[in-house]
Structure formats: C-alpha cells, structure tokens
C-alpha cells in the first residue's frame, strides 16, 4: 500500500476540518433543541405549580445522564457535546426533563435525528461549495466523454476538487495541469481497455442522434449522451446540482404568471441540453437572464395544440438563447413546422426530397459540431 501524497494528505485534512465543523454545527442544533425542551418544562411547571423545580446538581446530572447521551446520540455528536464547557448545564436540563416525566429514550434519538440531518447538510454544502468551481473547470478544459464523466462521478471527486483549490492557492494554473494530463490519462484508459479485450468506444446513442440540431450546435456533448437518465445526463455534461437549480430558478423568474409552463419546460427531456447552453453562455460572459426574458415578451409558444406545448417551449427557449441581443424573433423558429413534423413521424415515411436533405449519417462518427480536437496544452485560465 502506497503512502498518500502531500496533496492527498492536504485534501484529507481539508475534509476532516469540514467534518469537524459539521459536527460542531450539529452540537449547536442539539443545544438549541434541548434549550427549547427545557423552556417548555419550565413553562409547564410555572403554569401548573406556580414555580419551577430546582435543578439537580451538575455532578449528579453528569453521572445520571452521561451514559444515556452516549448510548442514544451518534458517537461523534455525543463526544463533541460532552466536551463542551456547558455540558454540566446541559446535563442538568436533561435530568430535570427526566425528573419531570420525559422519557429520554424517546427524546434523545429524535434529537439525534435532527443533529445528523444538520451535520450532513453542512458536509454536503461544504463539498458543493468547494467543488462547483472545479466542475466548471473540468467541463471547460476536458472534452465531453466517458473520461470526464468518470472524473466527476468518482467517489474521490470531493478530494480532487479540494486538491485543485489548494494548487490554485499556490499559484498553479490548474486548467493547464488538467489539459496537459488529459492525453496521458487517455493513454492509461486505452491501455486498460486493451487489457480488458479492447472494448470498442460507444457509438452515438439514439438520444444524441435525436437531439442533433439547433439544440446541440456548438455544445460539447458526449457520444453516449443519455437524456433518459437526467442525473447521469447532468454528470455527462458536467453540470452541478447547484447550477441546475440556478437555471431552473431563472427560467421561472423569466416567466411570471406561467409557472405551469415553466415547470413543463424544466421537466422536458431536453432540459439538460438547455442547461448546458446556459452554462456555456455564462462561460462566454453572455447575459443568460436577458435572453430568457424573451420567453415572456414573445409568447408565440402558447399557440398550437396543447399536446405539443412542451416541444414549443423547448424550441422557444433554444431560440431565445441563440439569438443575439436586440435580434427580433423569427416566427418560424418557434412555431411548429408541420411539414418537418410529418416527415419525422414514425407513421409517415420521409419524402425523397426530405430524405436526400436530412438523411442521418450511417457512420457512428461524431457530428462535426460535436467533434473535440486535442486539448490545447495551455488550457483555459480564469
């Protein structure tokens, strides 16, 4: 077993610090809940008896409830709680609750559930805050494909993101490192693939073929894009959950009074492609929200059969994002082209003219607008 590198050690230390902070936050939540419970006890005693019962001594309380706290709360939280300077006072509150008739075997596990939820939220937020920037860096630097997806779905991704952040703090251009390492990593991947029987590269998926066109022009899409699995699609496109939430909010804000339609758009199968477009626009410093505002100004997407509203919304959004600022909408870009719709229907075969113009290539090669050339050694800089 090899020793961890200095970078891995620092990433591990950063993770440990985040975990410790999460536990301390969970302890704060436990203290809050205990204080609320104690306030309720005091209130009831004043109401029923006209006065509060005296608290037990701190020494008695620590001896009486210490083992219960260790037994009924998660070990990391109970250990941290009992190290706090005010632990004797907290123990007094707990023993006073028991004396007043509260079953600690019932209340402490519930407090434990609350604190675990708080702890996990803090850890998740720390990981997300530390990795979002580097998800974008990986998307901007590495071409789409299984390798990029493998990096972002790796269990070690949080540690990798922490290492990238630390390298950048020391003045290292992390994007240059990623770009320079790409070809070497590809060689490793190919060697492993060959050793496993030379597994062929995946052909372009049906999802990717059906998405070909205005929705995908200029986007860096993997050959095996899987829009039927939304979570995986976002991983393939290197879109973080935080980015998806932000773009979803922007769309809803851009369509006031059309909440149902906004939800329909976000629920569409092509939504990840629109999110990828918005992410690319942000990278290019384009005003995404100004483009989305066109959806409220030009509502021609409302006209047409209700069953095709989702399709019209997707097309209208793609058109709004594509058109340069100040460019007026073109009606045919949004409205349904009935001739094209009939030619693509599974029940109606394409005409010869249509087939000659729009026949899909029989080769599984990547479409020209999706091809990814060798990564420049210089990479991108901030």
C-alpha angles and dihedrals in degrees: 000000000000123000117251117261120244089255092053090048091052091047089051091049091050090051091048090051091051091049092050091050090050091053092049090051089050089052089053089054090050091051090050093052091046091050091051091049091049091050089053090051092050092048094051093047092050090047096048102032104019092241143051123256116250115258119248117249116278092241093051092047095050091050093045103047104022094091091045091054091049091048100044105035127064109274097242092050096043091049092050092044093053091050092058117110091236095050092113090056091048090050089052090054092050094048090047088054091051091048089051091056103268115141106228089195086066103038101040096058088051090051087049091055091051093049094046090053091050092046093050092047091054092048092048092048092049091051092046094047091049097047108037093081091050094047085060092046091053091047092050095045107036125056118245116268146092093305094058091044090050091054095050095044095046116118085229093059096104090053091046090051090049090051091051090052092051092048091052091050087059091054098261117145097231094189090058089052091050093048094047092047094049098083092044091052090048089055089053091048092050092048091052090046091052091049089054093053104286096283109209120243112259116267118234107287122238088244091057092047093050090048093053113122138048092348092061106031110129095004124125101235129173117240092237096047108166112202091170088072105053096188092052092044090058090049091050091050092044093238115153122219089245091057092048091051091050095051091045089054092048092053092050091048090049092055106050111182091019100083094139092051092047090052090049090053093049090048093052119112091238094056094102089058091053090048090051089052091051091048090052091049091052089051088053090049093245120153100251095178093052089054092048090052087073089074090071095040096050110037097170085124086078092067116090142042113337090229090064096046093105092053092048091049092052091050093045092050092048089049092048091052094045100049117090118244112282094019113132118233120260113224096219091056092066108028120080114267099222094194091054091044092054092046090054096044114114089224096054122056118225118258119248092253091051092046091050093052102036107027111142116240113261091215116087090226118134115264113258094249090054100045114119117209126202113304114254113248091227093059121189126305129207 
